[in-house]
Amino acid sequence: MGQLRWIEGAAGLVLAVPTLVQAAQFATLEEAARRAFPEASSWREQLLQANAEDLRAVAALGGTAPRKNTWRALVALKGEQVLGIVIADGVIGKFELIDYATAIGLDGRIRSVEVLNYRESHGYEIKLPAWRKQFEGKGGDAKLRVGEDIANISGATLSCTHVTDGVRHLVALVDRWRSSGRL
């Protein structure tokens, strides 16, 4: 799990120092979906595709641009009624990929944000419920920006910022997909 980082010591010696990476899987998309929509009786897997116009609209929101234009999602159903959607996404923290899931209700409001996999050596605090809970209830009308309506975590600034950017983009995309009948 570790890597070697070469550093030059005070005496000019070159030393190999292990760099620990705290990689961990915390949940699967399916587990995150069940927690976000416990009332769901079934799930429909769906690939969500953003077109060029969608991506331009998201880019106008600022922050780190989406790394892809297709997302895996689970649509929560109660009988035939759609309750909402849980979307898997990934952003780069400082150096490594952070996989997370965002659950959005039919009303366009965030139900939950869950970290699925975290690979960075620092900043793991973003997986803590207290930080993730800040997103709940927010929708397209929220700023969803670190330092404004989402608190930063010292030592995890890039992880906080990039996950927040990703969530903001997903909320905007879901609004676009819903209003155009693609969801």
C-alpha positions in Angstrom: 0.0 0.0 0.0 2.9 2.4 0.6 5.3 4.0 -1.8 8.9 5.2 -1.3 9.6 8.9 -1.4 13.2 9.9 -1.8 14.3 12.8 0.2 17.6 14.5 0.7 18.7 14.7 4.3 20.6 17.6 6.0 24.0 15.8 5.4 23.3 15.4 1.7 22.3 11.7 2.2 19.4 10.4 0.1 16.9 8.5 2.2 14.0 6.4 1.3 11.0 7.2 3.4 7.7 5.2 3.1 4.6 7.2 2.2 1.5 5.7 3.7 -1.6 5.7 1.7 -4.8 5.3 3.6 -6.8 3.5 0.9 -10.1 2.1 2.1 -13.5 1.2 0.7 -16.2 2.4 3.0 -19.3 1.4 1.0 -20.6 0.3 -2.4 -23.1 2.3 -4.5 -25.8 -0.2 -3.6 -25.2 0.2 0.1 -25.2 4.0 -0.2 -28.5 3.8 -2.1 -30.2 1.6 0.5 -29.2 4.0 3.3 -30.4 7.1 1.3 -33.7 5.6 0.2 -34.7 2.9 2.9 -38.3 3.1 1.7 -37.4 1.9 -1.9 -38.8 -1.4 -2.9 -36.5 -1.8 -6.0 -33.8 -0.2 -8.0 -33.2 0.4 -11.6 -29.6 0.8 -12.8 -29.2 3.6 -15.3 -26.3 5.2 -17.1 -26.7 9.0 -17.2 -25.1 10.8 -20.1 -24.3 14.6 -20.2 -24.3 16.1 -23.6 -22.1 19.0 -24.7 -24.7 21.6 -23.7 -25.0 20.0 -20.2 -21.2 20.1 -19.8 -21.1 23.8 -20.8 -23.8 24.6 -18.2 -21.9 22.7 -15.5 -18.6 24.4 -16.5 -20.3 27.8 -16.0 -20.9 26.9 -12.3 -17.1 26.9 -11.8 -14.9 24.6 -9.9 -13.2 21.5 -11.1 -14.8 20.3 -14.4 -16.4 16.9 -14.4 -13.8 14.2 -15.4 -16.4 12.3 -17.5 -19.7 12.7 -19.2 -21.3 9.4 -18.2 -22.3 8.3 -14.7 -23.6 5.0 -13.2 -26.7 5.6 -11.2 -29.4 3.7 -9.3 -32.9 5.0 -9.5 -34.9 4.4 -6.3 -38.4 3.0 -6.9 -41.3 2.3 -4.6 -43.5 0.2 -6.8 -43.6 2.2 -10.0 -43.0 5.6 -8.3 -39.5 7.1 -8.7 -38.2 8.4 -5.3 -34.9 9.7 -6.5 -31.5 8.7 -7.7 -28.1 7.8 -6.4 -25.1 8.7 -8.6 -21.6 7.4 -8.4 -18.8 9.9 -9.2 -15.1 10.3 -8.7 -12.9 13.3 -8.2 -9.2 13.7 -7.6 -8.5 14.8 -4.0 -4.9 16.0 -3.8 -3.3 13.2 -5.8 -5.7 10.2 -5.7 -9.2 9.4 -6.8 -12.1 9.8 -4.3 -15.2 7.7 -5.2 -18.4 9.0 -3.7 -22.2 8.7 -4.2 -24.7 11.5 -4.1 -28.4 10.7 -3.4 -30.9 13.2 -4.8 -34.6 13.1 -4.1 -37.3 13.7 -6.7 -37.6 17.2 -5.2 -34.0 17.9 -6.4 -32.7 18.0 -2.8 -29.6 16.1 -1.6 -30.5 13.2 0.6 -26.9 12.1 1.3 -23.3 12.2 0.2 -21.2 9.1 1.0 -17.6 8.4 0.4 -17.3 5.0 -1.2 -13.5 4.8 -1.6 -10.8 7.0 -0.3 -7.1 6.6 -1.3 -5.4 9.7 0.0 -2.9 9.7 2.9 -4.6 12.8 4.4 -8.0 14.3 4.5 -9.9 11.2 5.3 -12.1 13.3 7.6 -14.4 14.0 4.7 -15.9 10.5 5.2 -17.1 11.6 8.7 -20.9 12.1 9.0 -20.6 15.6 10.4 -18.9 16.9 7.3 -21.1 15.0 4.8 -24.3 16.0 6.6 -23.9 19.6 5.5 -25.1 18.7 2.0 -28.4 17.2 3.1 -31.4 19.2 2.1 -29.5 21.4 -0.3 -30.6 21.7 -3.9 -29.9 23.7 -7.1 -30.6 26.9 -5.2 -27.7 26.3 -2.8 -24.2 27.7 -3.5 -22.6 24.4 -2.6 -19.1 26.0 -2.1 -16.5 25.3 0.4 -16.1 28.4 2.7 -19.7 29.5 1.9 -22.3 26.9 2.8 -20.0 23.9 3.1 -17.3 24.0 5.8 -13.7 23.2 5.0 -11.6 20.7 6.9 -8.0 21.8 7.6 -5.7 19.3 6.0 -8.4 18.2 3.6 -9.0 21.4 1.6 -8.6 19.9 -1.8 -10.7 16.8 -1.0 -13.4 19.0 0.5 -13.3 21.4 -2.5 -13.3 18.7 -5.2 -16.0 16.6 -3.7 -18.2 19.7 -3.2 -17.6 20.8 -6.8 -18.6 17.3 -7.9 -21.8 17.3 -5.8 -22.7 20.8 -7.1 -22.3 19.6 -10.7 -24.4 16.5 -10.1 -27.2 18.5 -8.6 -27.2 20.8 -11.6 -27.1 17.9 -14.0 -30.0 16.1 -12.3 -32.0 19.3 -12.5 -31.2 19.5 -16.3 -32.0 15.8 -16.8 -35.3 16.0 -14.9 -36.5 19.2 -16.7 -35.7 17.7 -20.1 -37.3 14.3 -19.3 -34.0 12.4 -19.5 -34.4 11.2 -16.0 
